[in-house]
């Protein structure tokens, strides 16, 4: 058991299970650290060099958002790249919730401290709820943060609930890219992973939403059977699904995303996600148990 003064124990006591640190690779950890400080970042750990088995690694850390730290990692001899296994290839993006009024400032901090750039903005309304979103990405495209804040002029929603349960800004979900989402979902379900279910009407309206002549590259019956969502943009289609949260506060879940040319983030599917989550909460309030619908 961790001692009360342990940073991990303190984070869990305040926020519950969640992401306490995000490590980003860089060419020069010391320079990245100095750039972040110049942009107003709070230092947590000065650059330190480590060396083992001929590999030199330099790390440093600053406070990123809320109590989540950002770690800069510089590797002089990066490990050799291996071919992806096919189920999960890489981290596609990190979704971060911030309190109302902090979205623009957080995005600006990411730009100035990390050299990221805005690639997408959107105001999303779901029923009486609404939220603002800004997506920032590193120049290499290897690091993507989806920043979200609630619109407090509207009815409280899931982002408000996250911020209350998490007690401040934090990582809402991690999205992992797959090259075969159907195989990934089938495999993970056999291993006990639970995914959110999707309202039946979603698939009935799918063709109308995608447009005449647009056919999902993954068959409709497969999507329906596995509860996989589909969206498209000018680059192509994307497929995604969200896991049920296994944590007591329900403040962290995972996403599996399969990009078939699409570069956006499936915002047209947010309504379906919200409906699935809200139906789950209604079941919970009624004392029912669902094997696939818990958030």
NORTA-V597940 format. One record per backbone hydrogen bond with DSSP energy under -1.0 kcal/mol. CO is the residue of the C=O (numbers start at 0). NH is the residue of the N-H. E is the energy in kcal/mol with one decimal. If there is no record, write none. Layout:
CO:NH:E ; CO:NH:E
This chain:
2:5:-1.9 ; 5:9:-2.4 ; 6:10:-2.3 ; 7:11:-2.5 ; 8:12:-2.4 ; 9:13:-1.8 ; 10:14:-3.3 ; 11:15:-1.9 ; 19:68:-2.2 ; 21:70:-2.8 ; 23:72:-2.3 ; 27:31:-2.4 ; 28:32:-2.3 ; 29:33:-2.2 ; 30:34:-2.5 ; 31:35:-2.2 ; 32:36:-2.2 ; 33:37:-2.3 ; 34:38:-1.2 ; 35:40:-2.5 ; 36:39:-1.8 ; 41:62:-2.7 ; 44:60:-2.3 ; 47:58:-2.4 ; 49:56:-3.3 ; 51:54:-2.0 ; 54:51:-2.0 ; 55:75:-2.5 ; 56:49:-3.4 ; 57:73:-2.8 ; 58:47:-2.4 ; 59:71:-2.9 ; 60:43:-2.6 ; 60:44:-2.1 ; 61:69:-3.1 ; 64:67:-2.4 ; 67:63:-2.5 ; 67:64:-1.1 ; 68:21:-2.4 ; 69:61:-2.3 ; 70:23:-3.1 ; 71:59:-1.4 ; 72:25:-2.3 ; 73:57:-2.4 ; 85:178:-1.3 ; 89:176:-2.9 ; 92:174:-2.6 ; 93:145:-2.8 ; 94:171:-2.3 ; 94:172:-1.1 ; 95:147:-2.6 ; 96:169:-2.0 ; 98:101:-2.0 ; 101:105:-2.3 ; 102:106:-2.5 ; 103:107:-2.4 ; 104:108:-2.3 ; 105:109:-2.2 ; 106:110:-2.0 ; 107:111:-2.7 ; 108:112:-3.3 ; 109:113:-1.4 ; 109:115:-1.6 ; 110:114:-1.0 ; 116:136:-2.3 ; 119:134:-3.3 ; 121:132:-2.2 ; 123:130:-2.4 ; 125:128:-2.3 ; 127:154:-2.1 ; 128:125:-2.3 ; 129:150:-2.4 ; 130:123:-3.0 ; 131:148:-2.2 ; 132:121:-2.3 ; 133:146:-3.0 ; 134:118:-2.8 ; 134:119:-1.1 ; 135:144:-2.7 ; 136:116:-2.4 ; 137:140:-1.5 ; 142:137:-2.5 ; 143:93:-2.2 ; 144:135:-2.6 ; 145:95:-3.2 ; 146:133:-2.1 ; 147:97:-2.9 ; 148:131:-2.5 ; 150:153:-1.7 ; 156:160:-2.2 ; 157:161:-2.5 ; 158:162:-2.5 ; 159:163:-2.1 ; 160:164:-2.6 ; 161:165:-3.3 ; 162:167:-2.2 ; 169:96:-2.6 ; 171:252:-1.6 ; 172:94:-2.6 ; 173:254:-2.6 ; 174:91:-2.5 ; 174:92:-1.2 ; 175:256:-2.5 ; 176:88:-3.7 ; 179:183:-2.3 ; 180:184:-2.9 ; 181:185:-2.3 ; 182:186:-2.4 ; 183:187:-2.8 ; 184:188:-2.6 ; 185:189:-1.6 ; 186:190:-1.0 ; 187:192:-2.7 ; 188:191:-1.5 ; 193:243:-3.3 ; 198:201:-1.7 ; 200:204:-1.6 ; 204:208:-2.0 ; 205:209:-2.6 ; 206:210:-1.9 ; 210:213:-1.8 ; 218:222:-2.2 ; 219:223:-2.8 ; 220:224:-2.5 ; 221:225:-2.0 ; 222:227:-1.8 ; 228:239:-2.0 ; 230:237:-2.8 ; 235:232:-2.6 ; 236:259:-3.0 ; 236:261:-1.2 ; 237:230:-2.3 ; 238:257:-3.1 ; 239:228:-3.0 ; 240:255:-2.6 ; 241:195:-3.0 ; 246:249:-1.4 ; 252:173:-1.3 ; 253:242:-2.9 ; 254:175:-3.1 ; 255:240:-1.7 ; 256:177:-2.8 ; 257:238:-2.3 ; 259:236:-1.5 ; 265:268:-2.1 ; 266:269:-1.4 ; 268:272:-2.2 ; 269:273:-3.1 ; 270:274:-2.6 ; 271:275:-2.2 ; 272:276:-2.6 ; 273:277:-3.0 ; 274:278:-2.2 ; 275:279:-1.8 ; 276:280:-2.2 ; 277:281:-2.0 ; 278:282:-2.0 ; 279:283:-2.5 ; 280:284:-2.4 ; 281:285:-1.5 ; 282:287:-2.7 ; 283:286:-1.4
